[in-house]
Amino acid sequence: MNDSQIQTPDSPAPLAAPEFIRSRGIRLPNDPRIIDQKRRRALRQGNYERREVEAVKAMVRPDDVVIELGAGMGYMSTFMAKNRKVGEVHAFEANPAMIPYIQSVHAANDVTNVQLHNAILGPRKGTAKFYVRENFLASSLEEDPKGVNSPVTHIEEIEVRNIKATFKDISPSFLVCDIEGAEADVLPNADLSSLRGAVIELHPQWIGQKGVQAVFTALQDAGLTFFPKTSNKKVVTFLKGW
């Protein structure tokens, strides 16, 4: 038999990328700009934001009104809406490039009780410069942050809302906070008295001992005490009346 007579099967067509990544019952659009290989693996293995998820699962109740500072890619707000069935989530995200993706996550999971705000909270209302980078996951409020090599593509003006007025208007019963080191500046300016509990991811590598103490003092002044049972390393939880 010569070569022309050899029958070889056609090479199988490459598998199409899945439209969604599934994690803890959540469907996330498979956008490679957001979900790289490392994040995809963590999502599928249930390890993405594991400590924060476990704390939220243990502490957040269905009747809570949650304020989330640092919405990220919409994972936590979707988890609370679907898995904890909270009354309402107000999710704040500074990065304007993330807003369409967060909205797509909410839509993919039929989430209707999350109000998404492209804004940050501060001691007074106004605007702030937000530096959008080529790798927009590295975008931030800092013009030249350490360790970030992605060039700035453009600058956006984002809304700054008065934190005291915002907390008064929403009157949240629960706080979830992951704002990459800004917690030490933001939380001491808030009126946290309406809260019954909080889950906060600390960033001591950036805020140091003084910043960590500022966060604990702000929560303590609002009547919330560190709750060791559901705290895990940098994810710390606070509860009123335990």
Rosetta blueprint (number, residue, H / E / L):
1 M L
2 N L
3 D H
4 S H
5 Q H
6 I L
7 Q L
8 T L
9 P L
10 D L
11 S L
12 P L
13 A L
14 P L
15 L L
16 A L
17 A L
18 P L
19 E L
20 F E
21 I E
22 R E
23 S E
24 R L
25 G L
26 I E
27 R E
28 L E
29 P E
30 N L
31 D L
32 P L
33 R L
34 I L
35 I L
36 D L
37 Q H
38 K H
39 R H
40 R H
41 R H
42 A H
43 L H
44 R H
45 Q L
46 G L
47 N L
48 Y L
49 E L
50 R H
51 R H
52 E H
53 V H
54 E H
55 A H
56 V H
57 K H
58 A H
59 M H
60 V L
61 R L
62 P L
63 D L
64 D L
65 V E
66 V E
67 I E
68 E E
69 L E
70 G L
71 A L
72 G L
73 M L
74 G L
75 Y H
76 M H
77 S H
78 T H
79 F H
80 M H
81 A H
82 K H
83 N H
84 R L
85 K L
86 V L
87 G L
88 E E
89 V E
90 H E
91 A E
92 F E
93 E L
94 A L
95 N L
96 P H
97 A H
98 M H
99 I H
100 P H
101 Y H
102 I H
103 Q H
104 S H
105 V H
106 H H
107 A H
108 A H
109 N L
110 D L
111 V L
112 T L
113 N L
114 V E
115 Q E
116 L E
117 H E
118 N L
119 A E
120 I E
121 L E
122 G E
123 P L
124 R L
125 K L
126 G E
127 T E
128 A E
129 K E
130 F E
131 Y E
132 V E
133 R E
134 E L
135 N L
136 F H
137 L H
138 A H
139 S L
140 S E
141 L L
142 E L
143 E L
144 D L
145 P L
146 K L
147 G L
148 V L
149 N L
150 S L
151 P L
152 V E
153 T E
154 H E
155 I E
156 E E
157 E E
158 I E
159 E E
160 V E
161 R E
162 N E
163 I H
164 K H
165 A H
166 T H
167 F H
168 K H
169 D H
170 I H
171 S L
172 P L
173 S L
174 F E
175 L E
176 V E
177 C E
178 D L
179 I L
180 E L
181 G L
182 A L
183 E H
184 A H
185 D H
186 V H
187 L H
188 P H
189 N H
190 A L
191 D L
192 L L
193 S L
194 S L
195 L L
196 R L
197 G E
198 A E
199 V E
200 I E
201 E E
202 L L
203 H L
204 P H
205 Q H
206 W H
207 I H
208 G H
209 Q H
210 K H
211 G H
212 V H
213 Q H
214 A H
215 V H
216 F H
217 T H
218 A H
219 L H
220 Q H
221 D H
222 A L
223 G L
224 L L
225 T E
226 F E
227 F L
228 P H
229 K H
230 T H
231 S L
232 N E
233 K L
234 K L
235 V E
236 V E
237 T E
238 F E
239 L E
240 K L
241 G L
242 W L
